[in-house]
């Protein structure tokens, strides 16, 4: 019996060691480094996107002998800079929402489960991407799965470091607090990553605009659609923090009401036990 205990204890120790290894690698510092580089790229892409839009519109105005594309481009450039302004304001609002809404759960077990499920999912995405890329002779499938795997790994960081989303592990946390805490993990993670995800989407939109402009210079008029898509993606990136912030308010309000209702039952139960 003791030998069996040694085997299971050894196995558990390895999983615990792996968890600590993940925690040391996927740290808050890693996200700060990524954001630092993305901030530089964003500062470069915002004015560059505005220039690309104006150049593209000028090309179309000349080819179509009308000033309409140029007027539309000026309007689009206004929304690009306005979107950048609003985006920065709401990045601060997202961080403030995390700071002002503390949550707790009674055990670290749930967080550890999420981490291992994410790791399994990442491995599945990676090898699944390789398999389907070979089967379909498509590099796009593999790149898509790889991008998905990276996003899942990023989503693991707040789970490994719950303090960055203002979550604590407390044995005093009741069932109601645990439920709200579990719901809040995903919501707060979206808020925490508002800047990083917004930057990635803006970079994607800027690159689409760049490719579209190259296509227009080569007189490929199908590039107009790519350019419109690029502008749309760019604006989504700018307004992503706004969307996430409003979504958090709506869902978290419902979670707060749920917490209040469940807490009443817990208070009544405690009062009954005190009477007895």
One Martini backbone bead per residue (centre of mass of N, CA, C, O) as a GRO file, in nm:
protein
  276
    1UNK     BB    1   0.057   0.063  -0.020
    2UNK     BB    2   0.303   0.254   0.004
    3UNK     BB    3   0.394   0.227  -0.292
    4UNK     BB    4   0.140   0.356  -0.412
    5UNK     BB    5   0.175   0.628  -0.270
    6UNK     BB    6   0.443   0.701  -0.407
    7UNK     BB    7   0.335   0.715  -0.695
    8UNK     BB    8   0.112   0.933  -0.654
    9UNK     BB    9   0.298   1.148  -0.529
   10UNK     BB   10   0.486   1.174  -0.771
   11UNK     BB   11   0.271   1.256  -0.977
   12UNK     BB   12   0.170   1.510  -0.829
   13UNK     BB   13   0.445   1.655  -0.821
   14UNK     BB   14   0.473   1.693  -1.129
   15UNK     BB   15   0.221   1.866  -1.171
   16UNK     BB   16   0.306   2.089  -0.975
   17UNK     BB   17   0.571   2.159  -1.121
   18UNK     BB   18   0.440   2.238  -1.388
   19UNK     BB   19   0.268   2.467  -1.275
   20UNK     BB   20   0.510   2.639  -1.172
   21UNK     BB   21   0.645   2.668  -1.447
   22UNK     BB   22   0.414   2.820  -1.584
   23UNK     BB   23   0.407   3.056  -1.377
   24UNK     BB   24   0.701   3.159  -1.439
   25UNK     BB   25   0.650   3.216  -1.745
   26UNK     BB   26   0.337   3.313  -1.720
   27UNK     BB   27   0.367   3.628  -1.659
   28UNK     BB   28   0.323   3.960  -1.617
   29UNK     BB   29   0.591   4.041  -1.759
   30UNK     BB   30   0.527   3.922  -2.038
   31UNK     BB   31   0.290   4.114  -2.107
   32UNK     BB   32   0.450   4.380  -2.079
   33UNK     BB   33   0.644   4.322  -2.312
   34UNK     BB   34   0.438   4.291  -2.538
   35UNK     BB   35   0.301   4.571  -2.500
   36UNK     BB   36   0.550   4.741  -2.558
   37UNK     BB   37   0.576   4.657  -2.861
   38UNK     BB   38   0.279   4.724  -2.944
   39UNK     BB   39   0.286   5.027  -2.881
   40UNK     BB   40   0.489   5.098  -3.099
   41UNK     BB   41   0.327   4.986  -3.340
   42UNK     BB   42   0.076   5.163  -3.296
   43UNK     BB   43   0.218   5.443  -3.322
   44UNK     BB   44   0.286   5.376  -3.625
   45UNK     BB   45   0.002   5.280  -3.754
   46UNK     BB   46  -0.194   5.513  -3.724
   47UNK     BB   47  -0.061   5.725  -3.918
   48UNK     BB   48  -0.015   5.522  -4.151
   49UNK     BB   49  -0.314   5.462  -4.205
   50UNK     BB   50  -0.392   5.749  -4.277
   51UNK     BB   51  -0.204   5.767  -4.523
   52UNK     BB   52  -0.314   5.523  -4.679
   53UNK     BB   53  -0.603   5.627  -4.711
   54UNK     BB   54  -0.529   5.887  -4.870
   55UNK     BB   55  -0.378   5.752  -5.104
   56UNK     BB   56  -0.606   5.567  -5.200
   57UNK     BB   57  -0.810   5.797  -5.253
   58UNK     BB   58  -0.639   5.948  -5.459
   59UNK     BB   59  -0.627   5.724  -5.668
   60UNK     BB   60  -0.938   5.705  -5.709
   61UNK     BB   61  -0.992   6.000  -5.787
   62UNK     BB   62  -0.821   5.990  -6.045
   63UNK     BB   63  -0.952   5.736  -6.186
   64UNK     BB   64  -1.267   5.859  -6.139
   65UNK     BB   65  -1.294   6.171  -6.138
   66UNK     BB   66  -1.336   6.209  -5.808
   67UNK     BB   67  -1.380   6.339  -5.466
   68UNK     BB   68  -1.526   6.130  -5.284
   69UNK     BB   69  -1.297   5.944  -5.170
   70UNK     BB   70  -1.154   6.180  -5.020
   71UNK     BB   71  -1.382   6.255  -4.824
   72UNK     BB   72  -1.404   5.971  -4.697
   73UNK     BB   73  -1.110   5.961  -4.597
   74UNK     BB   74  -1.125   6.197  -4.400
   75UNK     BB   75  -1.340   6.062  -4.224
   76UNK     BB   76  -1.174   5.808  -4.160
   77UNK     BB   77  -0.936   5.954  -4.021
   78UNK     BB   78  -1.099   6.072  -3.794
   79UNK     BB   79  -1.188   5.790  -3.673
   80UNK     BB   80  -0.905   5.688  -3.617
   81UNK     BB   81  -0.822   5.910  -3.406
   82UNK     BB   82  -1.073   5.881  -3.229
   83UNK     BB   83  -1.034   5.579  -3.165
   84UNK     BB   84  -0.759   5.613  -3.027
   85UNK     BB   85  -0.860   5.795  -2.799
   86UNK     BB   86  -1.083   5.609  -2.680
   87UNK     BB   87  -0.910   5.361  -2.633
   88UNK     BB   88  -0.723   5.483  -2.414
   89UNK     BB   89  -0.948   5.552  -2.213
   90UNK     BB   90  -1.061   5.246  -2.186
   91UNK     BB   91  -0.814   5.113  -2.071
   92UNK     BB   92  -0.842   5.254  -1.797
   93UNK     BB   93  -1.133   5.155  -1.737
   94UNK     BB   94  -1.064   4.853  -1.730
   95UNK     BB   95  -0.863   4.865  -1.491
   96UNK     BB   96  -1.064   4.997  -1.292
   97UNK     BB   97  -1.272   4.763  -1.292
   98UNK     BB   98  -1.082   4.558  -1.165
   99UNK     BB   99  -1.008   4.720  -0.903
  100UNK     BB  100  -1.334   4.763  -0.812
  101UNK     BB  101  -1.369   4.421  -0.853
  102UNK     BB  102  -1.352   4.201  -0.630
  103UNK     BB  103  -1.256   3.854  -0.604
  104UNK     BB  104  -1.339   3.506  -0.499
  105UNK     BB  105  -1.198   3.188  -0.397
  106UNK     BB  106  -1.156   2.889  -0.204
  107UNK     BB  107  -0.981   2.758  -0.450
  108UNK     BB  108  -0.714   2.649  -0.672
  109UNK     BB  109  -0.829   2.408  -0.837
  110UNK     BB  110  -0.978   2.547  -1.071
  111UNK     BB  111  -0.731   2.690  -1.192
  112UNK     BB  112  -0.567   2.434  -1.249
  113UNK     BB  113  -0.769   2.310  -1.443
  114UNK     BB  114  -0.760   2.531  -1.659
  115UNK     BB  115  -0.463   2.507  -1.727
  116UNK     BB  116  -0.465   2.207  -1.825
  117UNK     BB  117  -0.685   2.241  -2.039
  118UNK     BB  118  -0.527   2.448  -2.207
  119UNK     BB  119  -0.283   2.271  -2.268
  120UNK     BB  120  -0.439   2.047  -2.413
  121UNK     BB  121  -0.558   2.237  -2.630
  122UNK     BB  122  -0.291   2.332  -2.751
  123UNK     BB  123  -0.188   2.055  -2.839
  124UNK     BB  124  -0.433   1.995  -3.021
  125UNK     BB  125  -0.398   2.238  -3.212
  126UNK     BB  126  -0.114   2.182  -3.313
  127UNK     BB  127  -0.152   1.884  -3.421
  128UNK     BB  128  -0.411   1.941  -3.579
  129UNK     BB  129  -0.286   2.151  -3.770
  130UNK     BB  130  -0.080   1.961  -3.899
  131UNK     BB  131  -0.274   1.746  -4.006
  132UNK     BB  132  -0.466   1.939  -4.180
  133UNK     BB  133  -0.241   2.071  -4.346
  134UNK     BB  134  -0.157   1.804  -4.487
  135UNK     BB  135  -0.439   1.704  -4.584
  136UNK     BB  136  -0.504   2.008  -4.729
  137UNK     BB  137  -0.259   2.174  -4.819
  138UNK     BB  138  -0.256   2.404  -4.567
  139UNK     BB  139  -0.118   2.674  -4.400
  140UNK     BB  140  -0.362   2.828  -4.280
  141UNK     BB  141  -0.454   2.619  -4.072
  142UNK     BB  142  -0.198   2.623  -3.898
  143UNK     BB  143  -0.196   2.930  -3.836
  144UNK     BB  144  -0.472   2.931  -3.698
  145UNK     BB  145  -0.402   2.726  -3.472
  146UNK     BB  146  -0.159   2.885  -3.363
  147UNK     BB  147  -0.316   3.138  -3.284
  148UNK     BB  148  -0.508   2.991  -3.089
  149UNK     BB  149  -0.285   2.886  -2.897
  150UNK     BB  150  -0.181   3.165  -2.810
  151UNK     BB  151  -0.448   3.268  -2.688
  152UNK     BB  152  -0.473   3.045  -2.474
  153UNK     BB  153  -0.207   3.111  -2.328
  154UNK     BB  154  -0.288   3.400  -2.253
  155UNK     BB  155  -0.545   3.307  -2.085
  156UNK     BB  156  -0.357   3.174  -1.855
  157UNK     BB  157  -0.227   3.408  -1.697
  158UNK     BB  158  -0.463   3.497  -1.498
  159UNK     BB  159  -0.483   3.211  -1.368
  160UNK     BB  160  -0.183   3.209  -1.256
  161UNK     BB  161  -0.245   3.541  -1.189
  162UNK     BB  162  -0.506   3.654  -1.008
  163UNK     BB  163  -0.413   3.944  -0.910
  164UNK     BB  164  -0.447   4.093  -1.199
  165UNK     BB  165  -0.782   4.045  -1.148
  166UNK     BB  166  -0.861   4.072  -0.847
  167UNK     BB  167  -0.794   3.778  -0.721
  168UNK     BB  168  -0.869   3.555  -0.448
  169UNK     BB  169  -0.769   3.320  -0.200
  170UNK     BB  170  -1.048   3.209   0.010
  171UNK     BB  171  -1.191   3.030   0.275
  172UNK     BB  172  -1.437   3.250   0.311
  173UNK     BB  173  -1.555   3.169   0.054
  174UNK     BB  174  -1.843   3.119  -0.084
  175UNK     BB  175  -2.052   2.992  -0.314
  176UNK     BB  176  -2.131   3.264  -0.439
  177UNK     BB  177  -1.842   3.377  -0.475
  178UNK     BB  178  -1.740   3.148  -0.654
  179UNK     BB  179  -1.935   3.186  -0.889
  180UNK     BB  180  -1.853   3.479  -0.955
  181UNK     BB  181  -1.548   3.424  -0.985
  182UNK     BB  182  -1.572   3.233  -1.229
  183UNK     BB  183  -1.717   3.433  -1.417
  184UNK     BB  184  -1.492   3.667  -1.388
  185UNK     BB  185  -1.243   3.557  -1.529
  186UNK     BB  186  -1.319   3.612  -1.827
  187UNK     BB  187  -1.399   3.913  -1.801
  188UNK     BB  188  -1.129   4.018  -1.676
  189UNK     BB  189  -0.947   3.920  -1.904
  190UNK     BB  190  -1.063   4.107  -2.120
  191UNK     BB  191  -0.979   4.364  -1.971
  192UNK     BB  192  -0.674   4.305  -1.939
  193UNK     BB  193  -0.658   4.261  -2.276
  194UNK     BB  194  -0.747   4.522  -2.422
  195UNK     BB  195  -0.477   4.627  -2.533
  196UNK     BB  196  -0.357   4.378  -2.673
  197UNK     BB  197  -0.595   4.305  -2.863
  198UNK     BB  198  -0.621   4.581  -2.995
  199UNK     BB  199  -0.339   4.585  -3.118
  200UNK     BB  200  -0.366   4.331  -3.294
  201UNK     BB  201  -0.607   4.431  -3.465
  202UNK     BB  202  -0.471   4.690  -3.570
  203UNK     BB  203  -0.242   4.549  -3.716
  204UNK     BB  204  -0.421   4.385  -3.907
  205UNK     BB  205  -0.559   4.632  -4.040
  206UNK     BB  206  -0.299   4.771  -4.140
  207UNK     BB  207  -0.203   4.539  -4.326
  208UNK     BB  208  -0.452   4.533  -4.510
  209UNK     BB  209  -0.414   4.822  -4.613
  210UNK     BB  210  -0.136   4.779  -4.736
  211UNK     BB  211  -0.218   4.555  -4.941
  212UNK     BB  212  -0.439   4.722  -5.081
  213UNK     BB  213  -0.254   4.947  -5.189
  214UNK     BB  214  -0.079   4.766  -5.362
  215UNK     BB  215  -0.315   4.665  -5.541
  216UNK     BB  216  -0.392   4.949  -5.655
  217UNK     BB  217  -0.118   5.006  -5.790
  218UNK     BB  218  -0.180   4.727  -5.966
  219UNK     BB  219  -0.487   4.745  -6.055
  220UNK     BB  220  -0.654   4.600  -5.814
  221UNK     BB  221  -0.995   4.633  -5.746
  222UNK     BB  222  -1.026   4.415  -5.514
  223UNK     BB  223  -0.879   4.596  -5.295
  224UNK     BB  224  -1.121   4.751  -5.189
  225UNK     BB  225  -1.232   4.529  -5.003
  226UNK     BB  226  -0.974   4.501  -4.831
  227UNK     BB  227  -0.974   4.795  -4.737
  228UNK     BB  228  -1.249   4.790  -4.592
  229UNK     BB  229  -1.174   4.561  -4.400
  230UNK     BB  230  -0.929   4.701  -4.271
  231UNK     BB  231  -1.090   4.940  -4.155
  232UNK     BB  232  -1.283   4.772  -3.984
  233UNK     BB  233  -1.067   4.634  -3.810
  234UNK     BB  234  -0.945   4.892  -3.697
  235UNK     BB  235  -1.205   4.993  -3.549
  236UNK     BB  236  -1.242   4.745  -3.371
  237UNK     BB  237  -0.977   4.785  -3.217
  238UNK     BB  238  -1.051   5.064  -3.096
  239UNK     BB  239  -1.352   4.955  -2.976
  240UNK     BB  240  -1.297   4.710  -2.791
  241UNK     BB  241  -1.289   4.833  -2.501
  242UNK     BB  242  -1.580   4.934  -2.507
  243UNK     BB  243  -1.724   4.663  -2.547
  244UNK     BB  244  -1.603   4.515  -2.300
  245UNK     BB  245  -1.696   4.712  -2.081
  246UNK     BB  246  -2.001   4.689  -2.130
  247UNK     BB  247  -2.016   4.381  -2.100
  248UNK     BB  248  -1.919   4.375  -1.808
  249UNK     BB  249  -2.145   4.545  -1.681
  250UNK     BB  250  -2.382   4.362  -1.757
  251UNK     BB  251  -2.283   4.086  -1.639
  252UNK     BB  252  -2.191   4.183  -1.350
  253UNK     BB  253  -2.466   4.276  -1.256
  254UNK     BB  254  -2.594   3.997  -1.258
  255UNK     BB  255  -2.384   3.870  -1.066
  256UNK     BB  256  -2.448   4.057  -0.823
  257UNK     BB  257  -2.740   3.972  -0.790
  258UNK     BB  258  -2.677   3.676  -0.743
  259UNK     BB  259  -2.501   3.722  -0.492
  260UNK     BB  260  -2.721   3.856  -0.318
  261UNK     BB  261  -2.921   3.621  -0.315
  262UNK     BB  262  -2.724   3.400  -0.204
  263UNK     BB  263  -2.641   3.556   0.056
  264UNK     BB  264  -2.911   3.546   0.202
  265UNK     BB  265  -2.907   3.240   0.247
  266UNK     BB  266  -2.641   3.236   0.410
  267UNK     BB  267  -2.738   3.423   0.640
  268UNK     BB  268  -2.977   3.252   0.732
  269UNK     BB  269  -2.814   2.997   0.798
  270UNK     BB  270  -2.631   3.133   1.013
  271UNK     BB  271  -2.865   3.227   1.199
  272UNK     BB  272  -2.980   2.945   1.258
  273UNK     BB  273  -2.720   2.831   1.387
  274UNK     BB  274  -2.705   3.041   1.618
  275UNK     BB  275  -2.973   2.963   1.755
  276UNK     BB  276  -2.889   2.656   1.801
   0.00000   0.00000   0.00000
